[in-house]
Amino acid sequence: MSSSFTAASVRGAAPPDRLVQAVAADDAVRVVAATTTRLVQEACRRHGSWKTATVALGRALTGAALIASSLKTSERVTIHIEGRGPVGTITAEANAQGGVRGYARHPQTDVPLRPDGKLDVGAAVGKGVLHVIREGSFEIGLMEAYRGSVPLVSGEIAEDLTYYLSRSEQTPSAMSLGVYMEAGDGVVGAAGGFLVQTLPDADEAIISRLERTIAAAPLITEMTRAGATPEDIIRQALGDLDWRPLSERPLSFVCACSRERAERLLLALGGDEMRAILAEQGQAELNCHYCNAVYRLSAADLQRLIEAEASGAEA
């Protein structure tokens, strides 16, 4: 299948990340496509990740954004990949507003290239388990969560999420994820993905047609590198099927951490633990796994929190 978009002639700032949700084939098919270059760039800049870890984390972030497209306003989804490879666990979280964040346990990870010269994400992730958690916002007190788990089938992430959606959530799905790394400097040049799902009204002819079209579509890295929009990606994934957009949203790397939350975490430890930290370290330092932000609290800050905890007052 030939590509209908124009290749970018120069390297420059990527356009804002976007996600588009649509339906096709008389609403028997659901499709979501996203460009995620900027948010993957930001996540990997914050964590200082190396090439293979960058691609693995970028795929997980994009996959989370695609799955989160069906969430209600107060909900979020977390993808937790417990791989036994050198990159360690990978966590990616996305909410219904388009905020995405995540991290790899060992971001400074690279492994030998595959025989075809491509980055070996599967070897970096390794065997293990994929968990997907859907939950309400803790900020508004919704604590119920749905958790599904499946074995990792390849460690390449798109295949693993496809397997999860088809087996654990009983929704026939096809997902494609891609992160293109610029040669030499290790910069994220492009990133994106799509998710196609057949609904109960889809007949076998539509399913077979989709399978052929998706198999013939260009690679996501090729499309995003050439400047494809989410609409372009949908057209390539669906071929000549008629489709109509339902919604779109901006995507961005957003972390919910703050100094105030760091202080609340210390308060939750209790006065005795805070006094021990003060005596042993003279200060406290908290690191956010998701965005790598560091919050440092001085001896005076700790003393203020200890006094607030003792009086039962807000810090």
N, C-alpha and C positions, 0 to 999 in steps of 0.2 A: 504494500500500500504506500503510495507516495504521500509525502508530507505537504500540507497546504500553507504552512507558515513560512515566514522568511527568516533565514539564519541571521543572527546578529553579526555585524561586521566588525565591531570593536568591543573590547571588554570594558565594562563600566558598571555603575551601580545598578543592581537588580531592581526591577519594579516592585512595588509593594506586594507582599504575599496575599493571595486570595484563595478562597474556597467557594466552589459553586456546586449546588445540589440540584439534580434534575431527575425527571422520570421519562421513560420511553416505552414504546410498544404498548400504547393504551394503558399506561401506568402499571404494566406488568414487570417493569425493570426499573430499578433505582440505581442511579449513578452519581458519584461524587468525585470531583477532581480538584486538585489544589497545587499551587506553586508555593514552595516553602523555602526558597533560597535564603532570604534574609534571616529568618528565624533560625535556620540551621547554622548559618554563618555566625550569628550572635551566640548561640549555645556553645559552639565549638571554640569560639574566641574566648569565652569566659572560662572554659575548662582546659584550654591549651591542648586540645586533643590532636593526636597524630592521625595520619590518613585513614588507616583501616578503622580505627575507633570512631573517627568522624563520620565515615559512611554508615557504620552500624548505628550510631546514635541518631544521625540524620534520618535514616529510614524509620527508626522507632518513633521519632518525633512526628514525622509525616503520617505514619500509620495511626498514631493517636489522634491527630487532627481529623483524619478521615472518619474514624469510628465515632468521634465526638460530634460529628455533624448531625446525628440523630438525637442528641440529648435535649432534655428540657432545660429551661433557663438556669436553674439552680444546680444542675448536675455536672459531674465530671467523670472522665474515664482515665484509668491508670494502666499502662502496659508495663509489666514487670517481667523481664527476661532473666531467668536464673540459669545462665549458661556456665558451663564448666571450662570454657576456653580462657585464654589469657586476658581478654577484655573484662571478664567478670560480669557481674549483674549490670543490666541496663534498665533504667526506669524512665518512662516518658508519661507525662500527664497533660491532658487537654480539657478545656471546659467549653461550655456551650457558646461562650462569647468569642471564641477564637484565640484565647490565651493558651500558649503551649510552653512547657518547660521540661527539662529532663537532664539526666547525667549518666555517664558510664563509670563504673567503679574504678577502672584503670584506664583513663583516657589516653595516657601515653603508651599506646599499644600499637604495634605493627607486626605483621606476620609475613612470611614469604609470599610472593605473588602466585596465583594459580598458573597452571601450564599455559593458559591462553593469555597471560600477561595482565589479568585483571586482579583487583584487590580481593583477597580471600576472606570475606566477611564470615562465611560459615565456619572457617577454622578459628577465627578470632572469638566467635561466640561459643562454638562447641556444642556438645549435647547438653540437654537439660530440660527445663520446664518453662512454659509460657503461661503467665497469669494475666488475666484481664479483669479489672475491678471497676464496676460502675457504681457510683455512689452520689448522694446528695452533698450539698455544701456543708462543711462543718460550721461555717460562719453563721448559718441560719438554723443550726441544730438538727439537721437531718442526718442521722447516723446509719440508716439502713444501707446496705451495700450488697451487690450481687457479684460473686466471684466465680470465674470459670478458669479451668486450668487444662492444658493439654501438653503432651511432650513436644519438644522442638523437633520438627521434621527435617530441617536443613540448617538452621542457624542463619539463613539469609534474610529472615524477618518477614518479607512479604509472603513467602510460602507458608511460614508459620502462622501468620495472622489469618491467611486464607483458610488454613486447616482449622484454626480455632473457630472462626465464624461459621464454617460449614458443619463442624461437628458439635461444638458446645452450644452454639446459639441456633443451630438447625436452619441456617440461612445459606443457600448455595451462593457462593461468592467468588470473585476473582479480584485480587489486589495486585497492583504493581507499584513499586517504590524505587526511587532512584536518587542518588547523590553523585554529581559529577565533580571530580577534583581536578583543578587546573594542574597541568604538568609542571613539575619542578618545585613550585612554592607551597604546595599543599593547601591552597585556598579553595573554599567551596565555590565552584563556578555556577552551579545550578542544582536545584533540588525540587522534587515534586512527586506526585503520585495520583493514582485513581483507584476507586473501588466500585465494582459493578456487582449488583445483587439481583437475583431473580426472585420475584415474589410469587405467592401461590397461584396467581392467575397466569403465569407464564407457561406456554405450551412447549412441547419438545422441539418444535421447529424454531421457535425464538431462541431457545437455549442453545441449540446446535449452531444457529447463525451467529450468536454472540461468541461462542467458543472459537469459531473460525476467524471472526473479526479481531478479537483480542489477541489471538495468536499471531495475526499478521500485522498488528499495529507496531509502529516504531518503538524502540526502547524509550522509557521515560527520560533517561539521561539525554538521549538524542533530542527529544521534543523540548525539554526545558532549556537545554543548552542553546537551541535554535530560537528561543524566545516564545515558545508556545504559552498561551493563556490557558486557564482552566477550561474555557469553552473549546479551545483547539484540542485539548486532551480528550474531552468528552467526544468530540467528533471522530477522533481517531479510534477511540475505544468502541464506539457504537457503529462505525461505518455509515451505511445509508439508512439506519433506523431513524425514524422521526423521534425527536425528543423536545421537551420543553423545560426551561429552568424553573425551579421552585424558589430558590433563595440563594443568596451569596453573603459572605462575611469576610472581613479582613482577618488575617492571621498574624500573630506576632509572638515573639518570645517574651513572656510575662511571668514574673515570679511574685508570689504573695508574701515573701518574707519581708521583715522590717525590724528595726531596732525595738519597736514596741513588742513585737512577737518574741524577740529574743529575751526581753526582760520578763515577759509572761512565762516563758519556759523556765527561767531561773527561779521565779517565784513559786512555780509548781514543785520545784525540788524541795522547798521548805527551808526554814531558817538555819537548821543545823548544817545542812549540806552547803548552803551559801557561806556560812561562817568558816567551814572547812576549806572551801575554795579560796576564801580571802586569806586565811592563815597560811595555806600552802603555796598559793600562786600570786597573791597580792592583786589579782585582777581576774577577769573571765574573758574568754575568747570563744565565740560561737561561729561555726561555719555552716552556711546553707549548702546542702548537697546539690540542690537543684540549680542554683545560679552561681555558686562559688563565692558569694558575698561573705565578708567577714565582719562580725560585730564585736567590737572590743569595749568592755565595760571596766572602768577604772575602779580602784579601791573605794573611792567616794561613791561611785555608782552602786557598787555592791552593798556598801553600808546603808545607802538610801533604801535599797530593796529589802535588806534585812529588817530595817526599822518599819518599813511598810508592811512586811509580812507579820511582824510581831503585833502591830496595831490593828491588823485586819483591814488596812486602808489600801486604796489604789496607789500604785507607785507613780 
